[in-house]
Amino acid sequence: MKILFIGTGLIGGSFSLAMQQQKMLDQAGGYSRNPENLDKSISLGIIQQKFDSLEAGISWADWIILSIPVDAIVKLLPGILDKLNSGQAVIDFGSTKGSICEAIRNHKNRSQFIAAHPIAGTEYSGPEAAFPKLFENKSMLICEKELTDPELMGQFEKLCIRLSMKVDYLGATDHDRHLAYISHLSHVTSYALSNAVLAKEKDGSVILEMAGSGFASTVRLAKSSPDMWAPIFLDNKKMVLEAIGQYDSQLKKFKQLLEKDDLEGMMSFLTEGRKIGKILK
């Protein structure tokens, strides 16, 4: 199989390396608006060749995998589907799904598209961050499965299982709502906490000397790429605002308990929150 990776950073790069490790990929090609990333990707073994022309890359590939910011996916995807021949497929790894699925809902080649989201990642970005074990024991969420050709879907499902992934299915709207709470909100709060501390502690050395592991783990996500996350927040604006509203109500509740020196209420609040440990074991 020959796959064109549009975006060869952490997610696309790791997927290529994982497939190569499992001997599932004959050749990996790359296309990017940043030629330096493609040169790095070749030196790191992520891809074997680069394409200056998107059209040339599409005609060469069996599958095209999009692992770029979601706003770029929405723009590129319809045109890529226009150019597909029979037997080719395109898969997106975007972190939102509603606008992407809507953009090609009535496309004549919709059945050659898979809306997928690997629930895996780190706070690092770029080809240098890619590693083949990123997806082991992680979930691959697939949206609108019923609109994809069953044979193509079966091939992709088997591929994911070979990579030691669990495959789950969601509607696009449900996906965006759930991810707003379990992924997007955590990034918002991490960036917000980072900004709050940096505004107060102008001397970074104080943070380094005094910060414990709890602070470091909480703000870890603030090291993530703004180029990727700003489009995610804007694309999933409605759901992210809903999640922020819920989070804000909890912060206000905690603030009121603190203002009232309400020890019993505080204990109840913390005990309730601690229940997440039963889920995240």
C-alpha positions as CSV (number, residue, x, y, z in Angstrom):
1,M,0.0,0.0,0.0
2,K,1.2,3.5,-0.8
3,I,-0.1,6.3,1.5
4,L,0.3,10.0,1.0
5,F,0.5,11.8,4.4
6,I,-0.7,15.4,4.2
7,G,0.9,16.5,7.4
8,T,3.9,14.5,8.8
9,G,4.0,15.7,12.4
10,L,3.2,13.9,15.6
11,I,0.0,12.1,14.5
12,G,0.7,11.6,10.8
13,G,4.3,10.8,11.4
14,S,3.6,8.3,14.2
15,F,1.0,6.6,12.1
16,S,3.4,6.1,9.2
17,L,6.1,4.8,11.6
18,A,3.6,2.4,13.2
19,M,2.5,1.0,9.9
20,Q,6.1,0.6,8.7
21,Q,7.0,-1.2,11.9
22,Q,4.1,-3.6,11.3
23,K,5.2,-4.1,7.6
24,M,1.8,-2.7,6.5
25,L,3.2,0.1,4.3
26,D,5.0,-0.3,1.0
27,Q,5.8,3.4,0.6
28,A,5.0,6.6,2.4
29,G,4.9,9.9,0.6
30,G,4.4,13.4,2.1
31,Y,2.9,16.7,1.1
32,S,3.2,19.8,3.2
33,R,3.2,23.6,2.8
34,N,6.4,23.4,4.8
35,P,9.1,21.8,2.7
36,E,11.5,21.7,5.7
37,N,9.1,19.3,7.5
38,L,9.2,16.9,4.6
39,D,13.0,16.9,4.5
40,K,13.0,16.2,8.2
41,S,10.4,13.4,7.7
42,I,12.6,11.8,5.1
43,S,15.6,11.9,7.3
44,L,13.6,10.4,10.2
45,G,12.2,7.6,8.0
46,I,8.6,8.8,8.3
47,I,8.3,9.1,4.5
48,Q,10.4,7.9,1.6
49,Q,9.5,10.7,-0.9
50,K,8.0,14.1,-0.9
51,F,5.6,15.8,-3.4
52,D,5.7,19.4,-4.4
53,S,2.3,19.0,-6.1
54,L,-0.7,17.8,-4.2
55,E,-2.2,16.5,-7.4
56,A,0.9,14.4,-8.1
57,G,0.7,13.0,-4.6
58,I,-3.0,12.1,-4.9
59,S,-2.5,10.3,-8.2
60,W,0.4,8.3,-6.8
61,A,-1.3,7.1,-3.6
62,D,-3.7,4.4,-2.7
63,W,-4.8,6.2,0.5
64,I,-4.4,9.8,1.5
65,I,-4.3,10.6,5.2
66,L,-4.9,14.2,6.4
67,S,-3.3,15.1,9.6
68,I,-3.3,18.9,9.5
69,P,-5.3,21.6,11.4
70,V,-9.0,21.2,11.1
71,D,-9.6,24.4,9.2
72,A,-7.1,23.2,6.5
73,I,-8.9,19.8,6.3
74,V,-12.2,21.5,5.7
75,K,-10.7,23.5,2.8
76,L,-8.7,20.7,1.2
77,L,-11.0,17.7,1.6
78,P,-13.6,18.5,-1.1
79,G,-10.9,19.1,-3.7
80,I,-9.1,15.9,-2.8
81,L,-12.3,13.9,-3.1
82,D,-12.9,15.5,-6.5
83,K,-9.6,13.9,-7.8
84,L,-10.0,10.4,-6.4
85,N,-10.2,7.5,-8.8
86,S,-12.0,4.2,-8.0
87,G,-10.3,2.3,-5.3
88,Q,-8.6,5.3,-3.7
89,A,-9.5,6.5,-0.2
90,V,-9.0,9.6,2.0
91,I,-9.0,9.6,5.8
92,D,-8.9,12.6,8.1
93,F,-7.4,12.6,11.6
94,G,-8.9,15.9,12.7
95,S,-9.9,16.5,16.3
96,T,-13.3,17.8,15.3
97,K,-15.7,16.2,12.9
98,G,-18.9,18.2,12.5
99,S,-17.7,20.8,10.0
100,I,-15.5,18.2,8.2
101,C,-18.3,15.8,7.6
102,E,-20.7,18.5,6.7
103,A,-18.3,19.9,4.0
104,I,-18.5,16.7,2.0
105,R,-21.9,15.3,3.0
106,N,-23.3,15.3,-0.5
107,H,-20.0,14.7,-2.4
108,K,-20.2,12.1,-5.1
109,N,-17.2,10.3,-3.6
110,R,-18.3,10.5,0.0
111,S,-18.1,6.7,0.3
112,Q,-14.4,6.9,-0.3
113,F,-13.9,9.0,2.9
114,I,-13.4,7.9,6.5
115,A,-13.8,10.5,9.3
116,A,-11.4,9.2,12.0
117,H,-9.9,10.6,15.1
118,P,-7.1,8.7,16.9
119,I,-7.3,9.5,20.6
120,A,-3.6,9.8,21.1
121,G,-1.0,12.5,21.4
122,T,1.5,14.4,23.4
123,E,2.2,18.1,24.0
124,Y,4.9,18.0,21.4
125,S,4.6,18.6,17.7
126,G,6.4,18.2,14.4
127,P,8.1,15.3,12.7
128,E,10.7,15.0,15.5
129,A,7.9,14.2,18.0
130,A,6.6,11.2,16.1
131,F,7.2,7.7,17.4
132,P,5.7,4.3,16.4
133,K,4.1,3.3,19.7
134,L,2.0,6.4,20.1
135,F,-1.2,4.5,19.2
136,E,-0.8,1.3,21.1
137,N,-3.8,0.6,23.4
138,K,-5.4,3.9,22.3
139,S,-8.9,4.4,20.7
140,M,-9.6,5.2,17.1
141,L,-13.0,7.0,16.9
142,I,-14.8,6.7,13.6
143,C,-17.7,9.0,12.7
144,E,-20.6,8.3,10.2
145,K,-19.4,4.8,9.5
146,E,-22.5,4.0,7.5
147,L,-21.6,6.6,4.8
148,T,-18.3,4.9,4.0
149,D,-17.8,1.9,1.6
150,P,-18.0,-1.2,3.8
151,E,-14.9,-2.8,2.2
152,L,-12.8,0.3,2.8
153,M,-14.1,0.6,6.3
154,G,-13.2,-3.0,7.0
155,Q,-9.7,-2.5,5.7
156,F,-9.2,0.5,8.0
157,E,-10.6,-1.3,11.0
158,K,-8.3,-4.2,10.5
159,L,-5.4,-1.8,10.1
160,C,-6.2,-0.1,13.4
161,I,-6.5,-3.5,15.2
162,R,-3.1,-4.5,13.8
163,L,-1.7,-1.3,15.4
164,S,-3.2,-2.5,18.8
165,M,-5.9,0.2,18.7
166,K,-9.5,-0.1,19.9
167,V,-12.1,1.1,17.3
168,D,-15.2,3.0,18.5
169,Y,-18.0,4.7,16.6
170,L,-19.8,8.0,17.2
171,G,-22.0,10.5,15.3
172,A,-20.1,13.7,14.3
173,T,-22.1,15.9,16.7
174,D,-21.7,13.5,19.6
175,H,-18.0,13.3,18.9
176,D,-17.6,17.0,19.0
177,R,-19.6,17.4,22.3
178,H,-17.7,14.6,24.1
179,L,-14.3,15.8,22.9
180,A,-15.1,19.3,24.0
181,Y,-15.3,18.0,27.6
182,I,-12.6,15.4,27.7
183,S,-10.0,17.0,25.5
184,H,-10.6,20.5,24.3
185,L,-11.6,21.9,27.8
186,S,-8.5,20.4,29.4
187,H,-6.4,22.3,26.9
188,V,-8.3,25.5,27.5
189,T,-7.8,25.2,31.3
190,S,-4.1,24.4,30.8
191,Y,-3.5,27.4,28.7
192,A,-5.5,29.6,31.1
193,L,-3.6,28.4,34.1
194,S,-0.3,28.9,32.3
195,N,-1.3,32.5,31.4
196,A,-2.5,33.2,35.0
197,V,0.8,32.1,36.5
198,L,2.9,33.8,33.9
199,A,1.0,37.1,34.5
200,K,1.7,36.9,38.2
201,E,5.1,35.3,38.3
202,K,7.1,37.4,35.8
203,D,10.3,35.7,36.8
204,G,10.3,32.3,35.3
205,S,13.0,31.0,37.6
206,V,10.6,31.2,40.5
207,I,8.2,28.9,38.8
208,L,11.0,26.4,38.0
209,E,12.2,26.4,41.6
210,M,8.9,26.2,43.3
211,A,6.6,24.3,41.0
212,G,5.7,20.8,41.9
213,S,4.8,17.8,39.8
214,G,1.1,18.7,40.1
215,F,1.5,22.1,38.5
216,A,3.8,20.7,35.8
217,S,1.3,18.0,34.8
218,T,-1.6,20.4,34.8
219,V,0.0,22.9,32.5
220,R,1.7,20.3,30.3
221,L,-0.9,20.7,27.6
222,A,-0.1,24.4,27.3
223,K,3.0,23.4,25.5
224,S,0.8,22.1,22.6
225,S,0.9,23.8,19.2
226,P,-1.3,26.9,18.9
227,D,-1.4,26.3,15.1
228,M,-3.3,23.1,15.8
229,W,-5.4,24.1,18.8
230,A,-6.7,27.6,17.9
231,P,-8.5,26.1,14.8
232,I,-9.9,23.3,17.0
233,F,-11.4,25.7,19.5
234,L,-12.9,27.9,16.8
235,D,-14.3,25.0,14.8
236,N,-15.9,23.5,17.9
237,K,-16.9,26.8,19.3
238,K,-20.4,25.9,20.4
239,M,-19.4,22.7,22.2
240,V,-16.3,24.3,23.8
241,L,-18.4,27.2,25.1
242,E,-20.9,24.8,26.6
243,A,-18.0,22.9,28.3
244,I,-16.5,26.2,29.6
245,G,-19.9,27.2,31.0
246,Q,-20.1,23.9,33.0
247,Y,-16.5,24.3,34.2
248,D,-17.1,27.9,35.2
249,S,-20.1,27.0,37.3
250,Q,-17.9,24.5,39.2
251,L,-15.3,27.1,39.7
252,K,-17.9,29.6,41.0
253,K,-19.3,26.9,43.4
254,F,-15.8,26.2,44.7
255,K,-15.2,30.0,45.1
256,Q,-18.4,30.4,47.2
257,L,-17.4,27.5,49.4
258,L,-14.0,29.0,50.0
259,E,-15.5,32.5,50.7
260,K,-17.9,31.0,53.3
261,D,-15.2,28.8,55.0
262,D,-17.6,25.9,54.3
263,L,-15.4,22.9,55.3
264,E,-18.3,20.4,55.0
265,G,-19.2,21.7,51.6
266,M,-15.6,21.7,50.5
267,M,-15.2,18.1,51.5
268,S,-18.3,17.2,49.6
269,F,-17.1,19.1,46.5
270,L,-13.7,17.4,46.6
271,T,-15.1,13.9,47.3
272,E,-17.5,14.2,44.3
273,G,-14.6,15.3,42.0
274,R,-12.4,12.4,43.3
275,K,-14.9,9.9,41.8
276,I,-13.2,10.4,38.5
277,G,-10.6,8.0,39.8
278,K,-13.0,5.2,39.4
279,I,-13.2,5.9,35.7
280,L,-9.5,6.8,35.0
281,K,-7.8,3.9,36.6
